[in-house]
Amino acid sequence: MISEKLNKGLLLIAEPSILGDISFNRSVILLADHNVDGSVGFILNKPLKYTVSDLVPDIEANFKIYNGGPVEQDNLYFIHNIPELIPESIEISNGIYWGGDFDLTKKLINEGKVKKENIRFFLGYTGWAAQQLEDEMQSNSWILAENVYKNKIIGKSTNDFWKEKILELGGDYMLWSNAPENPMLN
């Protein structure tokens, strides 16, 4: 379902016309915050070759790390659906929370109390200055959609996620669903 108003918790689906942009080509972004000062989001469908234990050696888990976006890629961020276990987290919407007590989170992961369906880690985030995202929406860079998965989006497979969202849009978008990532290489 397409939404008309920017709000945290919604999904931004990259328009097929975004070509040659490594970060945003075929991206699906969870909008984590949106206000007059700007916006923050996390790319949901760009897994990296790292696991959380590769980056945080005292975590004993092979949870994938995702490219959250081009901003602050030397910082680790996380979203989760278990606020009752991770205090100090901020609700995004639909039972999805951002951050929280990281030391306790590490302990809970090592104790097996946090599963990969509960948490997703990102290197970096996607950020927009005041009015920048609105301008990109006006220039048709993004399609705004409801998060129909609610807090289950955390465990959602990333394979073909962009294609799935494009197919749901139907119409002319269906042509793009099977197009190569870079049509110049076709």
PyMOL CGO cylinders between C-alpha atoms (Angstrom):
from pymol import cmd
from pymol.cgo import CYLINDER

trace = [
    CYLINDER, 0.00, 0.00, 0.00, 1.41, 3.38, -1.02, 0.3, 1, 1, 1, 1, 1, 1,
    CYLINDER, 1.41, 3.38, -1.02, 1.47, 6.14, 1.59, 0.3, 1, 1, 1, 1, 1, 1,
    CYLINDER, 1.47, 6.14, 1.59, 1.35, 9.86, 0.85, 0.3, 1, 1, 1, 1, 1, 1,
    CYLINDER, 1.35, 9.86, 0.85, 2.84, 11.35, 4.04, 0.3, 1, 1, 1, 1, 1, 1,
    CYLINDER, 2.84, 11.35, 4.04, 6.38, 10.86, 5.34, 0.3, 1, 1, 1, 1, 1, 1,
    CYLINDER, 6.38, 10.86, 5.34, 6.40, 9.31, 8.80, 0.3, 1, 1, 1, 1, 1, 1,
    CYLINDER, 6.40, 9.31, 8.80, 8.77, 7.15, 10.78, 0.3, 1, 1, 1, 1, 1, 1,
    CYLINDER, 8.77, 7.15, 10.78, 8.04, 3.47, 10.38, 0.3, 1, 1, 1, 1, 1, 1,
    CYLINDER, 8.04, 3.47, 10.38, 7.24, 3.70, 6.67, 0.3, 1, 1, 1, 1, 1, 1,
    CYLINDER, 7.24, 3.70, 6.67, 9.29, 2.10, 3.91, 0.3, 1, 1, 1, 1, 1, 1,
    CYLINDER, 9.29, 2.10, 3.91, 11.12, 4.00, 1.19, 0.3, 1, 1, 1, 1, 1, 1,
    CYLINDER, 11.12, 4.00, 1.19, 11.45, 1.96, -1.99, 0.3, 1, 1, 1, 1, 1, 1,
    CYLINDER, 11.45, 1.96, -1.99, 14.05, 3.19, -4.44, 0.3, 1, 1, 1, 1, 1, 1,
    CYLINDER, 14.05, 3.19, -4.44, 12.57, 4.15, -7.78, 0.3, 1, 1, 1, 1, 1, 1,
    CYLINDER, 12.57, 4.15, -7.78, 13.97, 1.99, -10.60, 0.3, 1, 1, 1, 1, 1, 1,
    CYLINDER, 13.97, 1.99, -10.60, 15.42, 5.18, -12.09, 0.3, 1, 1, 1, 1, 1, 1,
    CYLINDER, 15.42, 5.18, -12.09, 18.04, 5.34, -9.31, 0.3, 1, 1, 1, 1, 1, 1,
    CYLINDER, 18.04, 5.34, -9.31, 20.94, 3.82, -11.26, 0.3, 1, 1, 1, 1, 1, 1,
    CYLINDER, 20.94, 3.82, -11.26, 24.63, 3.88, -10.52, 0.3, 1, 1, 1, 1, 1, 1,
    CYLINDER, 24.63, 3.88, -10.52, 24.14, 4.79, -6.85, 0.3, 1, 1, 1, 1, 1, 1,
    CYLINDER, 24.14, 4.79, -6.85, 25.73, 1.91, -4.94, 0.3, 1, 1, 1, 1, 1, 1,
    CYLINDER, 25.73, 1.91, -4.94, 23.98, 2.74, -1.67, 0.3, 1, 1, 1, 1, 1, 1,
    CYLINDER, 23.98, 2.74, -1.67, 20.48, 3.38, -2.94, 0.3, 1, 1, 1, 1, 1, 1,
    CYLINDER, 20.48, 3.38, -2.94, 20.04, 1.42, -6.18, 0.3, 1, 1, 1, 1, 1, 1,
    CYLINDER, 20.04, 1.42, -6.18, 17.28, -1.13, -5.44, 0.3, 1, 1, 1, 1, 1, 1,
    CYLINDER, 17.28, -1.13, -5.44, 17.14, -0.21, -1.76, 0.3, 1, 1, 1, 1, 1, 1,
    CYLINDER, 17.14, -0.21, -1.76, 14.29, -0.66, 0.68, 0.3, 1, 1, 1, 1, 1, 1,
    CYLINDER, 14.29, -0.66, 0.68, 14.73, 1.67, 3.65, 0.3, 1, 1, 1, 1, 1, 1,
    CYLINDER, 14.73, 1.67, 3.65, 12.95, 1.67, 6.99, 0.3, 1, 1, 1, 1, 1, 1,
    CYLINDER, 12.95, 1.67, 6.99, 12.37, 5.31, 7.93, 0.3, 1, 1, 1, 1, 1, 1,
    CYLINDER, 12.37, 5.31, 7.93, 13.45, 5.36, 11.60, 0.3, 1, 1, 1, 1, 1, 1,
    CYLINDER, 13.45, 5.36, 11.60, 12.88, 9.06, 12.24, 0.3, 1, 1, 1, 1, 1, 1,
    CYLINDER, 12.88, 9.06, 12.24, 11.41, 12.00, 10.38, 0.3, 1, 1, 1, 1, 1, 1,
    CYLINDER, 11.41, 12.00, 10.38, 10.95, 15.53, 11.70, 0.3, 1, 1, 1, 1, 1, 1,
    CYLINDER, 10.95, 15.53, 11.70, 11.54, 19.16, 10.70, 0.3, 1, 1, 1, 1, 1, 1,
    CYLINDER, 11.54, 19.16, 10.70, 15.29, 18.76, 11.28, 0.3, 1, 1, 1, 1, 1, 1,
    CYLINDER, 15.29, 18.76, 11.28, 15.68, 15.83, 8.89, 0.3, 1, 1, 1, 1, 1, 1,
    CYLINDER, 15.68, 15.83, 8.89, 15.27, 12.09, 8.52, 0.3, 1, 1, 1, 1, 1, 1,
    CYLINDER, 15.27, 12.09, 8.52, 17.11, 8.87, 9.40, 0.3, 1, 1, 1, 1, 1, 1,
    CYLINDER, 17.11, 8.87, 9.40, 16.64, 5.42, 7.91, 0.3, 1, 1, 1, 1, 1, 1,
    CYLINDER, 16.64, 5.42, 7.91, 18.26, 2.02, 7.60, 0.3, 1, 1, 1, 1, 1, 1,
    CYLINDER, 18.26, 2.02, 7.60, 18.62, 0.08, 4.34, 0.3, 1, 1, 1, 1, 1, 1,
    CYLINDER, 18.62, 0.08, 4.34, 17.01, -3.31, 4.97, 0.3, 1, 1, 1, 1, 1, 1,
    CYLINDER, 17.01, -3.31, 4.97, 18.14, -5.28, 1.93, 0.3, 1, 1, 1, 1, 1, 1,
    CYLINDER, 18.14, -5.28, 1.93, 21.90, -4.79, 1.58, 0.3, 1, 1, 1, 1, 1, 1,
    CYLINDER, 21.90, -4.79, 1.58, 23.64, -7.48, 3.66, 0.3, 1, 1, 1, 1, 1, 1,
    CYLINDER, 23.64, -7.48, 3.66, 27.39, -7.19, 4.05, 0.3, 1, 1, 1, 1, 1, 1,
    CYLINDER, 27.39, -7.19, 4.05, 29.88, -10.04, 4.23, 0.3, 1, 1, 1, 1, 1, 1,
    CYLINDER, 29.88, -10.04, 4.23, 30.31, -9.54, 7.99, 0.3, 1, 1, 1, 1, 1, 1,
    CYLINDER, 30.31, -9.54, 7.99, 28.57, -11.00, 11.00, 0.3, 1, 1, 1, 1, 1, 1,
    CYLINDER, 28.57, -11.00, 11.00, 28.16, -9.23, 14.31, 0.3, 1, 1, 1, 1, 1, 1,
    CYLINDER, 28.16, -9.23, 14.31, 30.90, -11.40, 15.88, 0.3, 1, 1, 1, 1, 1, 1,
    CYLINDER, 30.90, -11.40, 15.88, 33.32, -10.20, 13.17, 0.3, 1, 1, 1, 1, 1, 1,
    CYLINDER, 33.32, -10.20, 13.17, 32.84, -6.62, 14.35, 0.3, 1, 1, 1, 1, 1, 1,
    CYLINDER, 32.84, -6.62, 14.35, 32.16, -7.19, 18.05, 0.3, 1, 1, 1, 1, 1, 1,
    CYLINDER, 32.16, -7.19, 18.05, 34.32, -10.15, 19.09, 0.3, 1, 1, 1, 1, 1, 1,
    CYLINDER, 34.32, -10.15, 19.09, 32.65, -10.53, 22.50, 0.3, 1, 1, 1, 1, 1, 1,
    CYLINDER, 32.65, -10.53, 22.50, 29.33, -11.34, 20.80, 0.3, 1, 1, 1, 1, 1, 1,
    CYLINDER, 29.33, -11.34, 20.80, 29.01, -15.03, 20.01, 0.3, 1, 1, 1, 1, 1, 1,
    CYLINDER, 29.01, -15.03, 20.01, 26.49, -14.98, 17.16, 0.3, 1, 1, 1, 1, 1, 1,
    CYLINDER, 26.49, -14.98, 17.16, 26.59, -15.05, 13.39, 0.3, 1, 1, 1, 1, 1, 1,
    CYLINDER, 26.59, -15.05, 13.39, 23.86, -12.44, 12.83, 0.3, 1, 1, 1, 1, 1, 1,
    CYLINDER, 23.86, -12.44, 12.83, 24.38, -10.67, 9.50, 0.3, 1, 1, 1, 1, 1, 1,
    CYLINDER, 24.38, -10.67, 9.50, 25.45, -7.04, 9.36, 0.3, 1, 1, 1, 1, 1, 1,
    CYLINDER, 25.45, -7.04, 9.36, 23.66, -4.83, 6.83, 0.3, 1, 1, 1, 1, 1, 1,
    CYLINDER, 23.66, -4.83, 6.83, 24.76, -1.67, 5.06, 0.3, 1, 1, 1, 1, 1, 1,
    CYLINDER, 24.76, -1.67, 5.06, 22.46, 0.80, 6.80, 0.3, 1, 1, 1, 1, 1, 1,
    CYLINDER, 22.46, 0.80, 6.80, 23.50, 3.65, 4.55, 0.3, 1, 1, 1, 1, 1, 1,
    CYLINDER, 23.50, 3.65, 4.55, 26.41, 5.89, 3.62, 0.3, 1, 1, 1, 1, 1, 1,
    CYLINDER, 26.41, 5.89, 3.62, 26.49, 7.97, 6.84, 0.3, 1, 1, 1, 1, 1, 1,
    CYLINDER, 26.49, 7.97, 6.84, 28.77, 7.00, 9.76, 0.3, 1, 1, 1, 1, 1, 1,
    CYLINDER, 28.77, 7.00, 9.76, 29.68, 3.60, 8.36, 0.3, 1, 1, 1, 1, 1, 1,
    CYLINDER, 29.68, 3.60, 8.36, 32.18, 3.11, 11.17, 0.3, 1, 1, 1, 1, 1, 1,
    CYLINDER, 32.18, 3.11, 11.17, 29.31, 2.93, 13.70, 0.3, 1, 1, 1, 1, 1, 1,
    CYLINDER, 29.31, 2.93, 13.70, 27.10, -0.06, 14.45, 0.3, 1, 1, 1, 1, 1, 1,
    CYLINDER, 27.10, -0.06, 14.45, 23.34, 0.49, 14.86, 0.3, 1, 1, 1, 1, 1, 1,
    CYLINDER, 23.34, 0.49, 14.86, 20.54, -1.93, 15.57, 0.3, 1, 1, 1, 1, 1, 1,
    CYLINDER, 20.54, -1.93, 15.57, 16.78, -2.25, 15.47, 0.3, 1, 1, 1, 1, 1, 1,
    CYLINDER, 16.78, -2.25, 15.47, 14.80, -4.87, 17.35, 0.3, 1, 1, 1, 1, 1, 1,
    CYLINDER, 14.80, -4.87, 17.35, 11.34, -6.05, 18.38, 0.3, 1, 1, 1, 1, 1, 1,
    CYLINDER, 11.34, -6.05, 18.38, 12.04, -6.88, 22.05, 0.3, 1, 1, 1, 1, 1, 1,
    CYLINDER, 12.04, -6.88, 22.05, 11.81, -3.66, 24.10, 0.3, 1, 1, 1, 1, 1, 1,
    CYLINDER, 11.81, -3.66, 24.10, 10.89, -5.67, 27.17, 0.3, 1, 1, 1, 1, 1, 1,
    CYLINDER, 10.89, -5.67, 27.17, 14.42, -7.14, 27.11, 0.3, 1, 1, 1, 1, 1, 1,
    CYLINDER, 14.42, -7.14, 27.11, 16.40, -4.13, 25.83, 0.3, 1, 1, 1, 1, 1, 1,
    CYLINDER, 16.40, -4.13, 25.83, 15.79, -0.96, 27.88, 0.3, 1, 1, 1, 1, 1, 1,
    CYLINDER, 15.79, -0.96, 27.88, 16.55, 2.56, 26.67, 0.3, 1, 1, 1, 1, 1, 1,
    CYLINDER, 16.55, 2.56, 26.67, 15.36, 1.80, 23.13, 0.3, 1, 1, 1, 1, 1, 1,
    CYLINDER, 15.36, 1.80, 23.13, 13.28, 4.22, 21.07, 0.3, 1, 1, 1, 1, 1, 1,
    CYLINDER, 13.28, 4.22, 21.07, 10.10, 3.05, 19.37, 0.3, 1, 1, 1, 1, 1, 1,
    CYLINDER, 10.10, 3.05, 19.37, 10.08, 3.66, 15.63, 0.3, 1, 1, 1, 1, 1, 1,
    CYLINDER, 10.08, 3.66, 15.63, 6.56, 2.25, 15.10, 0.3, 1, 1, 1, 1, 1, 1,
    CYLINDER, 6.56, 2.25, 15.10, 4.64, -1.03, 14.81, 0.3, 1, 1, 1, 1, 1, 1,
    CYLINDER, 4.64, -1.03, 14.81, 6.67, -2.67, 17.59, 0.3, 1, 1, 1, 1, 1, 1,
    CYLINDER, 6.67, -2.67, 17.59, 10.05, -1.86, 16.01, 0.3, 1, 1, 1, 1, 1, 1,
    CYLINDER, 10.05, -1.86, 16.01, 12.62, -0.25, 18.29, 0.3, 1, 1, 1, 1, 1, 1,
    CYLINDER, 12.62, -0.25, 18.29, 15.94, 1.45, 17.66, 0.3, 1, 1, 1, 1, 1, 1,
    CYLINDER, 15.94, 1.45, 17.66, 19.00, 0.98, 19.88, 0.3, 1, 1, 1, 1, 1, 1,
    CYLINDER, 19.00, 0.98, 19.88, 19.06, 0.51, 23.61, 0.3, 1, 1, 1, 1, 1, 1,
    CYLINDER, 19.06, 0.51, 23.61, 21.46, -0.76, 26.26, 0.3, 1, 1, 1, 1, 1, 1,
    CYLINDER, 21.46, -0.76, 26.26, 24.21, -2.30, 24.10, 0.3, 1, 1, 1, 1, 1, 1,
    CYLINDER, 24.21, -2.30, 24.10, 26.08, -4.07, 26.93, 0.3, 1, 1, 1, 1, 1, 1,
    CYLINDER, 26.08, -4.07, 26.93, 22.88, -5.81, 28.01, 0.3, 1, 1, 1, 1, 1, 1,
    CYLINDER, 22.88, -5.81, 28.01, 22.08, -6.59, 24.35, 0.3, 1, 1, 1, 1, 1, 1,
    CYLINDER, 22.08, -6.59, 24.35, 25.45, -8.34, 23.95, 0.3, 1, 1, 1, 1, 1, 1,
    CYLINDER, 25.45, -8.34, 23.95, 24.80, -10.36, 27.12, 0.3, 1, 1, 1, 1, 1, 1,
    CYLINDER, 24.80, -10.36, 27.12, 21.30, -11.36, 25.97, 0.3, 1, 1, 1, 1, 1, 1,
    CYLINDER, 21.30, -11.36, 25.97, 22.61, -12.45, 22.55, 0.3, 1, 1, 1, 1, 1, 1,
    CYLINDER, 22.61, -12.45, 22.55, 25.34, -14.56, 24.17, 0.3, 1, 1, 1, 1, 1, 1,
    CYLINDER, 25.34, -14.56, 24.17, 22.75, -16.16, 26.48, 0.3, 1, 1, 1, 1, 1, 1,
    CYLINDER, 22.75, -16.16, 26.48, 20.60, -17.06, 23.46, 0.3, 1, 1, 1, 1, 1, 1,
    CYLINDER, 20.60, -17.06, 23.46, 17.72, -14.82, 24.58, 0.3, 1, 1, 1, 1, 1, 1,
    CYLINDER, 17.72, -14.82, 24.58, 17.91, -12.69, 21.42, 0.3, 1, 1, 1, 1, 1, 1,
    CYLINDER, 17.91, -12.69, 21.42, 17.44, -14.47, 18.09, 0.3, 1, 1, 1, 1, 1, 1,
    CYLINDER, 17.44, -14.47, 18.09, 18.13, -13.20, 14.57, 0.3, 1, 1, 1, 1, 1, 1,
    CYLINDER, 18.13, -13.20, 14.57, 14.36, -12.67, 14.10, 0.3, 1, 1, 1, 1, 1, 1,
    CYLINDER, 14.36, -12.67, 14.10, 14.52, -10.16, 16.98, 0.3, 1, 1, 1, 1, 1, 1,
    CYLINDER, 14.52, -10.16, 16.98, 17.39, -7.92, 15.95, 0.3, 1, 1, 1, 1, 1, 1,
    CYLINDER, 17.39, -7.92, 15.95, 19.13, -6.50, 12.89, 0.3, 1, 1, 1, 1, 1, 1,
    CYLINDER, 19.13, -6.50, 12.89, 22.52, -4.77, 12.88, 0.3, 1, 1, 1, 1, 1, 1,
    CYLINDER, 22.52, -4.77, 12.88, 23.64, -2.04, 10.48, 0.3, 1, 1, 1, 1, 1, 1,
    CYLINDER, 23.64, -2.04, 10.48, 26.91, -0.35, 9.66, 0.3, 1, 1, 1, 1, 1, 1,
    CYLINDER, 26.91, -0.35, 9.66, 25.96, 3.26, 9.09, 0.3, 1, 1, 1, 1, 1, 1,
    CYLINDER, 25.96, 3.26, 9.09, 22.61, 4.82, 8.38, 0.3, 1, 1, 1, 1, 1, 1,
    CYLINDER, 22.61, 4.82, 8.38, 20.87, 6.87, 5.75, 0.3, 1, 1, 1, 1, 1, 1,
    CYLINDER, 20.87, 6.87, 5.75, 20.38, 10.51, 6.64, 0.3, 1, 1, 1, 1, 1, 1,
    CYLINDER, 20.38, 10.51, 6.64, 18.68, 13.49, 5.09, 0.3, 1, 1, 1, 1, 1, 1,
    CYLINDER, 18.68, 13.49, 5.09, 18.94, 17.15, 6.12, 0.3, 1, 1, 1, 1, 1, 1,
    CYLINDER, 18.94, 17.15, 6.12, 15.82, 19.23, 6.74, 0.3, 1, 1, 1, 1, 1, 1,
    CYLINDER, 15.82, 19.23, 6.74, 13.56, 19.14, 3.65, 0.3, 1, 1, 1, 1, 1, 1,
    CYLINDER, 13.56, 19.14, 3.65, 16.04, 16.96, 1.68, 0.3, 1, 1, 1, 1, 1, 1,
    CYLINDER, 16.04, 16.96, 1.68, 13.89, 13.82, 1.75, 0.3, 1, 1, 1, 1, 1, 1,
    CYLINDER, 13.89, 13.82, 1.75, 10.80, 15.83, 0.78, 0.3, 1, 1, 1, 1, 1, 1,
    CYLINDER, 10.80, 15.83, 0.78, 12.76, 17.20, -2.19, 0.3, 1, 1, 1, 1, 1, 1,
    CYLINDER, 12.76, 17.20, -2.19, 13.82, 13.68, -3.20, 0.3, 1, 1, 1, 1, 1, 1,
    CYLINDER, 13.82, 13.68, -3.20, 10.18, 12.56, -2.96, 0.3, 1, 1, 1, 1, 1, 1,
    CYLINDER, 10.18, 12.56, -2.96, 9.19, 15.46, -5.25, 0.3, 1, 1, 1, 1, 1, 1,
    CYLINDER, 9.19, 15.46, -5.25, 11.83, 14.38, -7.77, 0.3, 1, 1, 1, 1, 1, 1,
    CYLINDER, 11.83, 14.38, -7.77, 10.43, 10.82, -7.71, 0.3, 1, 1, 1, 1, 1, 1,
    CYLINDER, 10.43, 10.82, -7.71, 13.50, 9.14, -6.20, 0.3, 1, 1, 1, 1, 1, 1,
    CYLINDER, 13.50, 9.14, -6.20, 11.44, 7.16, -3.69, 0.3, 1, 1, 1, 1, 1, 1,
    CYLINDER, 11.44, 7.16, -3.69, 8.12, 5.39, -3.39, 0.3, 1, 1, 1, 1, 1, 1,
    CYLINDER, 8.12, 5.39, -3.39, 6.64, 5.62, 0.09, 0.3, 1, 1, 1, 1, 1, 1,
    CYLINDER, 6.64, 5.62, 0.09, 4.90, 2.47, 1.34, 0.3, 1, 1, 1, 1, 1, 1,
    CYLINDER, 4.90, 2.47, 1.34, 3.33, 1.16, 4.52, 0.3, 1, 1, 1, 1, 1, 1,
    CYLINDER, 3.33, 1.16, 4.52, 5.32, -1.42, 6.48, 0.3, 1, 1, 1, 1, 1, 1,
    CYLINDER, 5.32, -1.42, 6.48, 2.80, -4.25, 6.24, 0.3, 1, 1, 1, 1, 1, 1,
    CYLINDER, 2.80, -4.25, 6.24, 5.25, -6.61, 8.00, 0.3, 1, 1, 1, 1, 1, 1,
    CYLINDER, 5.25, -6.61, 8.00, 5.16, -4.57, 11.24, 0.3, 1, 1, 1, 1, 1, 1,
    CYLINDER, 5.16, -4.57, 11.24, 7.86, -5.78, 13.67, 0.3, 1, 1, 1, 1, 1, 1,
    CYLINDER, 7.86, -5.78, 13.67, 8.36, -9.01, 11.68, 0.3, 1, 1, 1, 1, 1, 1,
    CYLINDER, 8.36, -9.01, 11.68, 10.29, -6.98, 9.09, 0.3, 1, 1, 1, 1, 1, 1,
    CYLINDER, 10.29, -6.98, 9.09, 13.39, -7.54, 11.23, 0.3, 1, 1, 1, 1, 1, 1,
    CYLINDER, 13.39, -7.54, 11.23, 13.45, -11.24, 10.29, 0.3, 1, 1, 1, 1, 1, 1,
    CYLINDER, 13.45, -11.24, 10.29, 12.36, -10.63, 6.70, 0.3, 1, 1, 1, 1, 1, 1,
    CYLINDER, 12.36, -10.63, 6.70, 14.65, -12.15, 4.11, 0.3, 1, 1, 1, 1, 1, 1,
    CYLINDER, 14.65, -12.15, 4.11, 16.45, -9.59, 2.00, 0.3, 1, 1, 1, 1, 1, 1,
    CYLINDER, 16.45, -9.59, 2.00, 16.66, -11.73, -1.14, 0.3, 1, 1, 1, 1, 1, 1,
    CYLINDER, 16.66, -11.73, -1.14, 14.50, -10.07, -3.77, 0.3, 1, 1, 1, 1, 1, 1,
    CYLINDER, 14.50, -10.07, -3.77, 12.90, -7.68, -1.23, 0.3, 1, 1, 1, 1, 1, 1,
    CYLINDER, 12.90, -7.68, -1.23, 13.12, -4.72, -3.62, 0.3, 1, 1, 1, 1, 1, 1,
    CYLINDER, 13.12, -4.72, -3.62, 11.76, -6.82, -6.49, 0.3, 1, 1, 1, 1, 1, 1,
    CYLINDER, 11.76, -6.82, -6.49, 8.89, -8.02, -4.29, 0.3, 1, 1, 1, 1, 1, 1,
    CYLINDER, 8.89, -8.02, -4.29, 7.93, -4.45, -3.37, 0.3, 1, 1, 1, 1, 1, 1,
    CYLINDER, 7.93, -4.45, -3.37, 8.17, -3.32, -7.03, 0.3, 1, 1, 1, 1, 1, 1,
    CYLINDER, 8.17, -3.32, -7.03, 5.92, -6.19, -8.15, 0.3, 1, 1, 1, 1, 1, 1,
    CYLINDER, 5.92, -6.19, -8.15, 3.35, -5.19, -5.52, 0.3, 1, 1, 1, 1, 1, 1,
    CYLINDER, 3.35, -5.19, -5.52, 3.19, -1.74, -7.14, 0.3, 1, 1, 1, 1, 1, 1,
    CYLINDER, 3.19, -1.74, -7.14, 2.17, -3.34, -10.44, 0.3, 1, 1, 1, 1, 1, 1,
    CYLINDER, 2.17, -3.34, -10.44, 1.66, -1.36, -13.64, 0.3, 1, 1, 1, 1, 1, 1,
    CYLINDER, 1.66, -1.36, -13.64, 4.79, -0.01, -15.30, 0.3, 1, 1, 1, 1, 1, 1,
    CYLINDER, 4.79, -0.01, -15.30, 6.87, -1.08, -12.32, 0.3, 1, 1, 1, 1, 1, 1,
    CYLINDER, 6.87, -1.08, -12.32, 6.45, -4.75, -13.27, 0.3, 1, 1, 1, 1, 1, 1,
    CYLINDER, 6.45, -4.75, -13.27, 8.78, -4.17, -16.24, 0.3, 1, 1, 1, 1, 1, 1,
    CYLINDER, 8.78, -4.17, -16.24, 11.57, -3.19, -13.86, 0.3, 1, 1, 1, 1, 1, 1,
    CYLINDER, 11.57, -3.19, -13.86, 11.21, -6.22, -11.60, 0.3, 1, 1, 1, 1, 1, 1,
    CYLINDER, 11.21, -6.22, -11.60, 13.24, -8.47, -13.92, 0.3, 1, 1, 1, 1, 1, 1,
    CYLINDER, 13.24, -8.47, -13.92, 15.53, -5.83, -15.39, 0.3, 1, 1, 1, 1, 1, 1,
    CYLINDER, 15.53, -5.83, -15.39, 19.24, -6.21, -14.61, 0.3, 1, 1, 1, 1, 1, 1,
    CYLINDER, 19.24, -6.21, -14.61, 20.55, -4.06, -11.78, 0.3, 1, 1, 1, 1, 1, 1,
    CYLINDER, 20.55, -4.06, -11.78, 22.56, -2.08, -14.32, 0.3, 1, 1, 1, 1, 1, 1,
    CYLINDER, 22.56, -2.08, -14.32, 20.65, -1.99, -17.64, 0.3, 1, 1, 1, 1, 1, 1,
    CYLINDER, 20.65, -1.99, -17.64, 23.81, -0.70, -19.37, 0.3, 1, 1, 1, 1, 1, 1,
    CYLINDER, 23.81, -0.70, -19.37, 25.30, -4.19, -18.90, 0.3, 1, 1, 1, 1, 1, 1,
    CYLINDER, 25.30, -4.19, -18.90, 22.35, -5.89, -20.60, 0.3, 1, 1, 1, 1, 1, 1,
]
cmd.load_cgo(trace, "trace")
